[in-house]
Amino acid sequence: MLRKQLRNKRSIHPNWYRQRSATQAAQHLRASGLLTSHRIIASYIDVEQEFPTTIVNEAIVAHGQELMLPVITNYQAAEMRFTAWKFRTKFEINRYAIPEPIGTIQRLQLIEPDLILLPLLGFDLKGNRIGMGGGYYDRYLSKFTGNNTPRLIGLAFNNQQVESIPSEKFDIPIDCILTESGLQYFRR
């Protein structure tokens, strides 16, 4: 029920608002200093009314940082990794209608990012997030511990904020949220 409500909230924005929001988010990201303090940055290609990432991804590349994109490595185990994006990267659409870099897992250069921009349906001010429900990001992030954990930034529209998101022990919270209004850090 909550996921459906959040999908509806996310989908109400007209295209002009989505593009303006992406431009504002990219400006906030550049001003934050995060592009300077993190060399390998993972993002995603937006689908299904997710927060648009083209302008944000272009800002990462223009700043000279390594841009990584997710690729599903095992559908049955809901596993994913990140691979480097290059200008010559070709994509194919996976079974969830998400563009992924083409190549067998053995041929893709799989790298661990030190900052990850995550898609989400909703977030609260404690850093809890709710995703699409597949658990891919939580499974990927569960292998990190302590100081080895990448910084996690959720990308969302302001209206995706909710009072509280129920969290399970396996849910990995985000460190901050990037919206059209700015970057907000969460206390832990």
KAVENCOR-V28243 format. One line per field, one symbol per residue. burial: # if it has 24 or more other ideal C-beta (glycine too) atoms within 12 Angstrom, else .. A space follows every 50 residues. Layout:
burial = ???
This chain:
burial = .....#..##..#....#..##.###.##..#.##..#.#######..## #######.###.#.#########.....#######............### #......#.#.#############.#######.#.######........# ############..#.....##########..##....
